[in-house]
């Protein structure tokens, strides 16, 4: 079945790789990215529509949601793939921690603004998370904006844990209305993702060509699960509301299984955006 598939963070890396594969498989792929030349180049190569957005600006996210809603009668898959690992403790123009906004709050806003269309389309919602959720993530509902004892590596891990909690709460709230949500870790992929990380090790791995070849997988392999979720059958091939690694349900932070925390994160996110 030909599907309309929107992928954020699709100007490079696993987003671009997934877009290319899904286009080859005959789907109507929509490319969303921050860099105008990179986004346009990926879209041009596969003949896809494209839109620009800067997730550090909520105004941009609202504009994107309105454009997508107007452009497409249905959206079968929304892949919230955009994200970042940031080394600095800098607030966005909206006043939020950059990692919190780019990795969680902006995707949350985009998804909720499109929710009526996604429900009508019985859509699959895919969140690109990370094993960082298990390794360093810790959600404090009273400090979602990372005001106390800021640590950039912990901020990133926490944001990736928030992606999983968002998935759990999406499932609880909307699965009965046809929404199928899932989160996944794509593996250690050879992209530019870690080049601005606060971790010296991550920056070294991301920028050293020899280490990248030995230790990291290709964007095409990293995109495998995203493509699989987009094309396969929820409830049959994979279980909605879960977190996956290597196409299998995986263990992650104990906090990810706390339904009260997932509800609290959703409610606090709504308050931030009100």
C-alpha positions as CSV (number, residue, x, y, z in Angstrom):
1,X,0.0,0.0,0.0
2,X,1.3,3.4,-1.0
3,X,1.6,5.6,2.1
4,X,2.2,9.3,2.8
5,X,5.2,9.3,5.1
6,X,6.6,12.5,6.8
7,X,10.1,12.2,8.1
8,X,11.7,15.0,10.2
9,X,15.5,15.2,10.4
10,X,15.6,13.8,6.8
11,X,18.2,16.1,5.3
12,X,21.0,13.6,6.2
13,X,21.8,10.5,8.2
14,X,19.2,7.8,8.9
15,X,16.3,10.1,8.0
16,X,17.6,10.7,4.5
17,X,18.5,7.0,4.1
18,X,15.0,5.9,5.2
19,X,13.5,8.5,2.8
20,X,15.4,7.0,-0.1
21,X,14.4,3.5,0.7
22,X,10.7,4.3,1.3
23,X,10.7,6.2,-2.0
24,X,12.1,3.2,-3.8
25,X,9.4,1.1,-2.2
26,X,6.8,3.3,-3.8
27,X,5.6,5.6,-0.9
28,X,4.9,9.3,-1.0
29,X,7.8,10.6,1.1
30,X,7.8,14.1,2.6
31,X,11.3,15.4,3.6
32,X,11.5,17.8,6.6
33,X,14.8,19.3,7.6
34,X,16.6,22.4,9.0
35,X,19.2,23.0,6.4
36,X,17.7,24.5,3.2
37,X,20.4,23.2,0.8
38,X,20.7,19.8,2.3
39,X,16.9,19.3,2.6
40,X,16.3,20.4,-1.0
41,X,19.2,18.2,-2.3
42,X,17.8,15.0,-0.7
43,X,14.2,15.8,-1.9
44,X,15.4,16.6,-5.4
45,X,17.3,13.3,-5.8
46,X,14.1,11.3,-5.1
47,X,11.5,13.7,-6.4
48,X,10.0,14.3,-3.0
49,X,8.2,17.2,-1.4
50,X,10.2,19.0,1.3
51,X,9.6,21.5,4.1
52,X,12.0,23.5,6.3
53,X,11.8,23.8,10.0
54,X,14.1,24.9,12.9
55,X,13.1,22.9,16.0
56,X,14.7,25.5,18.2
57,X,11.8,27.8,17.2
58,X,8.2,26.9,18.2
59,X,6.9,29.4,15.6
60,X,8.6,27.3,12.9
61,X,7.0,24.1,14.2
62,X,3.5,25.6,14.2
63,X,4.0,26.8,10.7
64,X,5.2,23.4,9.6
65,X,2.2,21.7,11.1
66,X,-0.1,24.1,9.3
67,X,1.7,23.5,6.0
68,X,1.6,19.7,6.3
69,X,-2.1,19.8,7.3
70,X,-3.0,21.9,4.3
71,X,-0.8,19.9,1.9
72,X,-1.9,16.3,2.5
73,X,-5.4,14.8,2.9
74,X,-3.9,12.1,5.1
75,X,-0.6,11.3,6.8
76,X,-0.1,7.6,7.3
77,X,3.3,7.8,9.0
78,X,4.9,10.6,11.0
79,X,8.5,9.8,11.9
80,X,9.8,12.1,14.6
81,X,13.4,11.5,13.7
82,X,14.9,15.0,14.2
83,X,17.1,15.5,17.2
84,X,20.5,16.5,18.5
85,X,23.2,16.0,21.1
86,X,24.3,19.5,22.2
87,X,27.4,20.5,24.2
88,X,26.3,23.8,25.4
89,X,23.8,25.0,28.1
90,X,22.0,27.4,25.8
91,X,18.3,28.3,26.0
92,X,16.3,28.6,22.7
93,X,14.5,31.7,21.7
94,X,11.4,30.2,23.4
95,X,13.3,29.9,26.7
96,X,13.8,26.1,26.8
97,X,16.8,23.9,27.2
98,X,17.9,23.2,23.6
99,X,18.1,19.4,24.0
100,X,14.7,19.3,25.7
101,X,13.1,21.5,23.0
102,X,14.7,19.9,19.9
103,X,14.4,16.3,21.0
104,X,11.1,16.3,22.8
105,X,9.0,19.5,23.0
106,X,9.0,20.4,19.3
107,X,8.2,16.8,18.2
108,X,5.5,16.8,20.9
109,X,4.0,20.0,19.5
110,X,4.2,18.9,15.9
111,X,2.5,15.6,16.7
112,X,-0.3,17.1,18.8
113,X,-1.0,19.8,16.3
114,X,-1.5,17.1,13.6
115,X,-3.4,14.8,15.9
116,X,-6.8,15.1,14.2
117,X,-5.3,14.2,10.8
118,X,-3.2,11.4,12.3
119,X,-6.2,9.8,14.0
120,X,-8.3,10.1,10.7
121,X,-5.4,8.4,8.9
122,X,-4.9,5.7,11.6
123,X,-1.3,6.7,11.5
124,X,1.9,5.1,12.7
125,X,4.0,7.5,14.9
126,X,7.7,6.7,15.1
127,X,10.1,8.3,17.6
128,X,13.8,7.9,17.1
129,X,15.2,7.4,20.6
130,X,18.5,6.1,21.9
131,X,20.2,3.7,24.4
132,X,21.2,7.0,26.0
133,X,17.8,6.9,27.7
134,X,18.9,3.8,29.6
135,X,22.5,5.0,30.2
136,X,22.0,8.6,31.4
137,X,18.3,9.5,31.2
138,X,16.5,10.7,34.3
139,X,13.2,12.7,34.1
140,X,12.4,15.1,36.8
141,X,9.0,16.7,36.2
142,X,10.0,19.7,38.4
143,X,13.2,20.3,36.3
144,X,12.3,19.4,32.7
145,X,14.1,22.5,31.5
146,X,17.4,21.4,33.0
147,X,17.8,24.3,35.3
148,X,19.6,22.5,38.2
149,X,23.1,21.0,37.8
150,X,23.1,21.0,34.0
151,X,25.0,18.2,32.4
152,X,24.7,18.0,28.6
153,X,25.1,14.2,28.4
154,X,22.4,13.7,31.0
155,X,20.2,16.2,29.2
156,X,20.5,14.3,26.0
157,X,19.8,10.9,27.7
158,X,16.8,12.5,29.5
159,X,15.4,13.8,26.2
160,X,15.7,10.3,24.6
161,X,13.9,8.9,27.7
162,X,11.2,11.5,27.1
163,X,10.8,10.2,23.6
164,X,9.9,6.8,25.0
165,X,7.6,8.2,27.7
166,X,5.9,10.2,24.9
167,X,5.4,7.0,23.0
168,X,3.9,5.2,26.0
169,X,1.4,8.0,26.6
170,X,0.5,8.3,22.9
171,X,-0.3,4.6,23.0
172,X,-2.4,5.0,26.2
173,X,-4.4,8.0,24.9
174,X,-4.8,7.3,21.3
175,X,-4.3,3.6,20.4
176,X,-8.1,3.0,20.7
177,X,-8.6,5.7,18.1
178,X,-6.2,4.0,15.6
179,X,-2.8,5.5,16.5
180,X,0.1,3.1,16.6
181,X,3.2,4.6,18.3
182,X,6.7,3.1,18.7
183,X,10.2,4.2,19.8
184,X,13.5,2.7,18.7
185,X,17.3,3.0,19.0
186,X,18.8,3.0,15.5
187,X,22.2,1.7,16.6
188,X,25.6,3.5,16.5
189,X,25.3,5.1,13.1
190,X,28.0,6.9,11.1
191,X,26.5,10.3,10.8
192,X,27.4,13.8,11.9
193,X,25.1,13.5,14.9
194,X,27.8,13.3,17.6
195,X,30.1,15.9,16.2
196,X,28.9,18.6,18.6
197,X,28.4,16.2,21.6
198,X,29.7,17.2,25.1
199,X,31.3,13.8,25.3
200,X,34.9,13.8,24.0
201,X,34.6,10.2,23.2
202,X,31.4,10.8,21.1
203,X,33.1,13.7,19.2
204,X,36.1,11.5,18.5
205,X,34.1,8.7,17.2
206,X,31.9,11.0,15.1
207,X,34.8,12.8,13.5
208,X,37.5,10.2,13.1
209,X,37.1,8.4,9.8
210,X,38.9,5.3,10.8
211,X,37.0,4.8,14.0
212,X,33.7,5.6,12.2
213,X,34.5,2.8,9.7
214,X,35.3,0.2,12.4
215,X,32.8,1.1,15.2
216,X,29.8,2.5,13.4
217,X,27.1,1.2,11.1
218,X,25.9,2.8,7.9
219,X,23.0,5.2,7.8
220,X,21.2,2.7,5.6
221,X,21.5,0.0,8.3
222,X,20.5,2.5,10.9
223,X,17.4,3.3,8.9
224,X,16.3,-0.3,8.8
225,X,13.9,-0.2,11.8
226,X,12.4,3.1,10.8
227,X,11.6,1.7,7.3
228,X,10.3,-1.5,8.9
229,X,7.9,0.3,11.3
230,X,6.7,2.5,8.4
231,X,5.9,-0.4,6.1
232,X,4.9,-3.3,8.4
233,X,1.8,-4.2,10.4
234,X,1.4,-2.8,13.9
235,X,0.1,-5.4,16.4
236,X,1.3,-8.2,14.1
237,X,4.9,-7.4,13.1
238,X,5.6,-5.2,16.1
239,X,3.9,-4.1,19.3
240,X,2.7,-0.5,19.6
241,X,3.7,1.4,22.7
242,X,7.0,-0.3,23.0
243,X,10.7,0.6,22.7
244,X,12.8,-1.4,20.2
245,X,16.4,-2.2,19.4
246,X,17.3,-4.5,16.5
247,X,13.7,-5.1,15.7
248,X,13.1,-6.5,19.2
249,X,11.4,-5.0,22.3
250,X,14.3,-3.9,24.5
251,X,14.9,-3.0,28.1
252,X,15.5,0.7,28.8
253,X,15.3,3.0,31.8
254,X,13.0,1.8,34.6
255,X,11.4,5.2,34.4
256,X,10.1,4.4,31.0
257,X,7.6,2.0,32.5
258,X,6.1,4.5,34.9
259,X,2.6,5.5,33.6
260,X,2.2,8.4,36.0
261,X,5.5,9.8,34.8
262,X,4.4,9.5,31.2
263,X,1.1,11.3,32.0
264,X,3.0,14.0,33.9
265,X,5.4,14.6,31.1
266,X,2.5,15.0,28.7
267,X,0.7,17.4,31.0
268,X,3.7,19.5,31.7
269,X,4.6,19.6,28.0
270,X,1.1,21.0,27.3
271,X,1.5,23.6,30.0
272,X,4.8,24.7,28.5
273,X,3.2,25.2,25.1
274,X,-0.1,26.8,26.3
